[in-house]
Amino acid sequence: MFEKGSILAGLARYAMRGAWAPLLGVCLFVGGGPAAAQAPPAGPGGPSGSPELGIAPPGFFDQPPLPPGAPMPGKSPQDLAGTWYHADPWELDLKLTMYGKPLPFTAKGKAISDRRHASKAAGRPIASAGTTCRPVGQAWALELNSPWSILKSKSALNFVFMEFHSVWVVRMNQPHRTDGKRTYMGDSVGHWEGDTLVVDTTLFSKSHWIDTGGAPLSKNAHLIHRMRKTHENNRWALEVKMTIDDPEMYTEQWSLAREYLWRPEKAVFAEYNCEMQTGLPDAIANYGAVEEEED
């Protein structure tokens, strides 16, 4: 069953901390670059105790009421089709799980995270997948401050993200591939457990960053997403719990919880041209970033 209480507890923890961290649709996501929007002035400490991350002012990510006559989601709890938008206080640089525990890094995972933080602090941020406009993976794509849509077909759910033009295909009621083929977004299969969509993802072709701070995810990671549509306080929302199983980078499984609001007026995505900003052959060097060798 969907652990609603656990997810709401996790969301409440973020809210109580007042950790409104800005992520304003940046393209480079490595601490600088031409598309990195200016964050609000830093407060006494960022969401993870880092002053340079800053805290967005109250209401910074609040959305206006839905326009009159806006379409509503399908009535079936198993109909998630439509456009969704981040609703929570969240962090650029994850430090804690949804239960308030430090991320359980292995020695290798901590070394990678520390290296990325040190490189950024030295003014030479390491280039992530987003720096060269490659797919950033489910974890990062779902954290972005931009809308995304779910489209249905007979055999799959397709998650389409405005930023980085990522597409996440979830094949429904099918087994994982056995041909060994790997892709940036991995191989995802889904099924319904009552009103909860359960998505299982493996077979990544490259390692990923979970967040902009550089928490690592190996290409052999196993992700489980549990998604449930809710209607409370006269608003439609999508609760999402992501569980990370990656023994190479973490000593145990851990989870994040997020909430996304129904925003049908954002279904027509704004133009997003990552390639013209960071995809040029000399972009990484010109923007002060450095390549990272595969671990």
Buried (B, 14 or more C-beta within 10 A) or exposed (E): EBBBEBBBBBBEBBEEBEBBBBBBBBBBBBBBBEBBEEBEEEBEEBBBEBEEBBBBEEEBBEEEEBEEEEEEBEEEBEEBEBBBBBBBBBBBBBBBBBEEEEBBBBEBBBEBBEBBBEBBEEEBBBBBBBBBBBBBBBBBBBBBBBBBBBBBEEEBBBBBBBBBBBBBBBBBEBEEBEEEEBBBBBBBBBEEEEBBBBBBBBBBEBBBBBBBBBBBBBBBBBBBBBBBBBEEEEEBBBBBBBBBBBBBBBEEBBBBBBBBBBBBBBEEBEEBEBEEBBBEEEBBEEBBBBEBEEE
